[in-house]
Every structure is written in structure tokens, then in C-alpha cells.
Amino acid sequence: MRWFGLPMAAWAFLAAAMVGGGRARGEAEPAADNHAVVATVDNEPITAGEVDRWFQRVTRGQDVNPAAVPLLRAQVLSEIVDRRLVLAYARRMQSGATSTEVESELDSLKSRLAAQQRSLNDLLAERSITEADLRRQITWKLTWKEYLQRYLTEKRLTEFFHAHRREFDGTTMSVSHLLLRPEADAGPRAMAALVEKARAIRESIVSGKMSFGEAAREYSAGPSAAAGGLLGPIDRRGSMVESFSRAAFGLEVGQVSEPVRTRFGVHLIHCAEIQPGSKQPAEVRKQLEEALARELLERLARLQQTQTPVSYTGEAPYFRPGTRELVVP
């Protein structure tokens, strides 16, 4: 995923790494009014159309359960809000891209388009954006590039590696999982109900009323249910979606995760074994840069939250400020 000019295994926020355009299978129709305001940051509107465009890019080709769509849309909106907060921070600190730099980048873009016998209006129509949207995108690109050049130092990369060694050194974890999958025609609040069910199952496991394997065989909708949920060894950045891997690698042997939401449903994860890795910082530099970039984005956004007003209109799913509590219209 490219959230800030670097490939990012996110999900973020988004539960992972999905890029492109087009519509995800199971996706809800875009908002009827693309101009409807879904949130404001420093009194600047974020529209339903902007959220729709991001959603299309991050879910292209993915099989997304309809019940997971509100969560993914809220994650997209959260990412857009964070970017706007960073731009507000840059204005307050009088840093980041200048108007001259933005105009120069825009002129360069126009020249490249002209060489292709295309105009700026052609590009705007193709992307379904306005010139103001494009200028904001250019401002973000230049500002973020400047911040990353200052922040991603060798010292920080090395320190981050040692502070989070398990996530980068090739460690593998043997895990089992229990999947609660919403019905295909379930409503948008189905995921919240599954989270509560998962919490109750987890309580039965940690209190000793049943083993994780017994719970998986009884409740899991995943193909590994018959094997007690056993998935075997997983890598931190392997085939599992980001939110699943992040939760798994936060466990110690014998622990059971809190409910984890992904586009497939709600999971409980059990760690059976940890096999330490041996990779060094130079071997995983790209992943370190991505992780530090995410840390910087979140840190700057938090710094600006007390300085910049953010409000939500309730026209689209969002996370209640200061929490990961999903609010669905």
C-alpha cells in the first residue's frame, strides 16, 4: 500500500496491503452524493467522493465481506484525517511545501501531460478530482517527502530495529486462530456483535473452561477449525493481513489475543511457539522505513489533534475521536 510515497503494509489501516482502483467484490455502492461532507479538519471539508476514491484504490480486486465495509471506510477516513492534520501541523510550523514548490510541481506535471497530448483537465476528469484536490495531493507529496528525509536517519532506523526486533528479524510464530465470519447479507453492525461474541469465547478460554483448540473446533468458521485452528508458522510480513499479523506478533507463548477485526471477520489468535530470527537492520531497511514513516504520521497527527478542530458529520462510518470505536450512520 502506498499511503505516504513509500510502500506500506498497513491497514493501515487498513488491515493490510491493497492498492489500485476498481470495486471490491461485496463493496457497498458509492455515496449517492460525492460532494457530501463527511468530516472537516481545520474547517476544510473531506467529501464522500474522496473517501470513495481511496476506498476503491485500497480494495481493488479484494473479496471484501459487506459487513467489513464500514470498518474499512472508517480506516480510510482516519488516514485522510491524519494527512490533513499533518498538513495543518506543517502550516502551523511554517514548514513543508511552499506555494512556489507546489506551482513548480504543477507546471512540471502540465509539461509531461502536454508531451502526451493531454491537458490538466483531462487528468482531473480521469481521476474525478478538482484542481484544488490535485494541489492538496501535491502539497502532501512534497511535504511528506521533506519530513521523511529529515526523520528517517540511520540512527533512528537502527534504534527502531532493536526496539522492535521481533517484527523485523525474521522471527516466525506458530499460531492458531478462531474465525467468526459474518453472514454474507449481514448488516453493517454485524461485526460489532461478532466482537462481543469473540470476547465471551476468549473469556471461556483464558478462564480454563475450554482450550483454544476446543473453542476453534466448536466456533470457528475457518478451514482450520477441524485442526483446532492451527495455522502453523507465520512471518510478520507474510501472507496474513496486517491487522492479524500485528496482533499475533504482540503475543507471548500461551497468550490469546483480544478480538481482531479483518475483512474476513473477527479472529482470536493463540500463540503456541516463537522461533527467533537472525536478520540485521541492513537486510530489512525498506520495512524499517515503512514502519518509521507510519510512526511519524501518527505522531504528528496526535500532536496536531489538540490544535486543529476535527469534526464528523455522521454521513460516513468513522472512529469516535480518541478511540477505535466504530460509529456507523
N, C-alpha and C positions, 0 to 999 in steps of 0.2 A: 504494500500500500504506500502511496506517496502523499503523506499528509503535509510535509514541510520541505519538499525538494529532495528528501532522502527516502529511499525505500523503507517502509515501516511495517513490521509485523505487529500490527496494533490490535485494534478493535479495539486501534483502538478500539478502541474503542470501539475499536469496533468489533470486538470478538474476532478480529483477525486480519487476514491479508487478502483483500478482494479489490480488484481495480477494474476500471473500464467504463462502459456505457451500456445502454440496453436495459431490459427489465428482468428482474429476478422472477423465477417461477414462484408463484404463490404471493407475489407482491400485490399490495393494495393499489388501486388506481391513484394516480397523482391527484393532488388537490384540485378541485374544480376551479378555484381562483388562485392562480400562481402569484398574483400580486398581494394576496392576503398577508398581513404582517403576523408572524408567529412569535417574534421576540424583538426587543430593542436593546442595543448596547450603546451607552452614551448617547441615547436618543436617536441612534441610527438604526433603521429597520432591517430585520432579516426576514425575507419573504418565504412563503411556502414554495415558490418556484426554485429558490436557491437550495432549500433542503431537498426538494425532489431531484434536482440535478446531481447533488452529491450522492444521494441515495442510489440513483441509477448507476453512478460510477462505481461505488463500492460494493454493489451486489450483482454486477453483471455476471450472468451465467451460473449464479448460485441458486441452489434449491432452498429457498427460504420459507419456513413454515409461516403461514399468515399470523399465527399467534406471536411470532417473534418480531414482526414488522414494527410495532410501536417501540420496542426496545431499541432496534437498530436506528429508527428515525430519531429517537431521543439522543442516541450516541452521536449521530451525525450533527444534530443541532448543537450538542455540547461542544463538539470540535469547532464548529463555526463560531460559537460564542467565545471560546478560548482564543481563537485567532483575532477576533475583534478586540478582545481585552488586551492582547499583546500589542496590537496597533495603537490602542489608546495609551498604553504604557509608553510606547515609543514617542507619541506626540507629547506626553507629559514630560518625558525626559529629554525632549528635543534631540532624539536620536533616530536611527533608521533611515529609510529612503527619503531623499529630498524631492521636492516637486520637479527640480531640474533633472534629477536622475530618472524619475518616472517618465517625464516627457521624452527624454533621450531614448529610453527603452521602447516607448510607444512609437517614436519615429523609426526606430530600427525595425520594429515589427511591421510597420506600414511599408517600409522598403522591401522587406522579404516577401510580403504579400504581393506587392506590385511586380516583383520578379516572377511571380507565379500567375500574373494577370488576374489578381484578386484584389478586392478592396477591404478596408477595415469593416465596412458594413456587411460584406459577405461573411466575414468571420463572426461578427456579432450575431447575425441571423443563424449561422450554423450552430453556434453554441447556445442560442436562445438567451443571450445576456445583453445588457446595455453597456454603453461606453463607460459609465460610472462603475459598473461591475468589473469591467476589464481593468480600469485604473486601480481599483482596490486590489485586484489579484496581482497586478504588477507591483504595487506598493508592498504587499505581503511578501512576494517572492524576493524582492531586493532587501527588505528589512530583515527577513528571516535569515537570508544568506549572510548578511553582515553580523547578526547575532551569533550564528553558528561558527563563523570564522574566529570570533573572539572567545567563544566558550569551549569549543572542542580542542582543548590543549592536550599535549601528551601527558602532562601531569594528571589532569582530570580523568583522562581515559584510563590510565594505569590505576589510579585510586578507585575508580568506579569498578574496574575489573575485580580488584581484591575485595571490595566491599560486597560484591555480588557474584563471587567466583562460581557458585553452583550453576548460575544461569548461563555462563559463557564458556566454561572449561570442558564441555563435552560430557558432563555428568548425565547419566541416564537413571530413570526411576521406573521401577516395576510397580504398576498401579492397576487397580480395579475401579470400575465405575458403575454407578446405578443411574439409569436414564429414565426420567419421567417425560413422556412425549405428549404434547397437546394434540387433541383431535384436529384433523385437517380443517374442519369447519368451526373450530373454537373461536370464541370472541377474543377481543384484544386483552381482556383481563384474565385470560386463562393461565398465562404464565405466572401471575401473582398467586393464583390458587395452587399451582404446582409447587411454587417455592414453599408455601406453608406446609404442603404435604411432605416435601423433602425434609423440612426441619423436623417434623414429627418422626419420620423414619430415622433420621440421624440421631435423634434423642434415644430411640429404642436401641440403636447400635452402641452408642457411647455409654449407655447405662448398663449394657451387658445383656439386654433382653434377647438379642439375636446377634449373630455375627454379620459382618458385612456381606459375606458370600450368601448367607441365608436370605438377607434382605434383597440382594440383587436378583436371586432366583425367584423371589416372590413378587417383587415390584417392578423390576427393570423392563423397559420396552426395547432395550438394545440387543443386538445379536449375540452379545457376550453373556447374556443373562444365565444361560444354562451352565456356563463355566464359572458361575459366581461373580460375573462382571469382569473377569480377568482380561486385561488388555496387553499385558506384558510390558517390556521396557519401552519407554518413550523418551525422546530428546526434547530439550527445552524449545527448540525451534524446528520441530519435525512436522509430522502430518496433522497434529491436533490443532484445533483453532486456538487463538491466542489466549482467550479468557480461560479455557480449560488448562492449557499448559502453565499459565501464570499461577493458577490456583494449585495445581499439582506440585509445582516446584517450590511452593511455600510450605509444604508439609514435611514433617519428620516421619520416620518409620512408625507405623501403627496409627497415625492420625487419620481422621476423616474430615474432609473439607466441609465448610458451610455450603449451602446450595449455590451452584454455579450456573448462570444462565448463558446459553449459546443459541445459535439459530436452530439447533436441533431440539431444544427443550431445556430441562433443568437436570443437572447432574449432581451426584455426590461422588467424591473421589477418595479412594483409600490408598495410602502408600504402604507397600509391602517391603520394598528394598531400595536402597540408594547405592549406585555404583559411581564413585567419584571419577571425574575426567582429568585430563592432563594438559589441555590446550593452554597456550600462553596468549597474552594480550595481542601480540602482532598477528596471530592466526585468526582472530575474531574482531579485527578492528572495525569492520563495517557494522557488525551488530552492536558494538560498543557505541559507535557514533549515533546509531539509530536510537538506542536506549537513552543516551545523554540528551539527544535532541528532544525526546519525549519529556524527560525530566525538566529541561529548560522551559518548554512550552507550558507545562503545568505550573511550574514555579512562578513564572512571570504572570500567568493568568491569575493565580492566587494573590500575588502582590497587588494586582490592579483591582481585584474584586471590591475592596473597601473604598476605592477611589472613583470607580466608574459604575453608574447605575445600570443594572441588568433587569429586565422585566420580561415576562412571558404572557402572551395574550390568551393562551389556552386553545389556540386554533390547531396546535400540533402537539404530539407527545413530547414531554420534556422531563428532566430530572429536577425535583424540588431543590432549590438553591441550597448548597452546602451538604447535600446528601446524594445518594444514588437511588432515591425513591422515585419510581416512575409515576408520572402523572399523565393519564390518558384522557383526552377530551370526551 
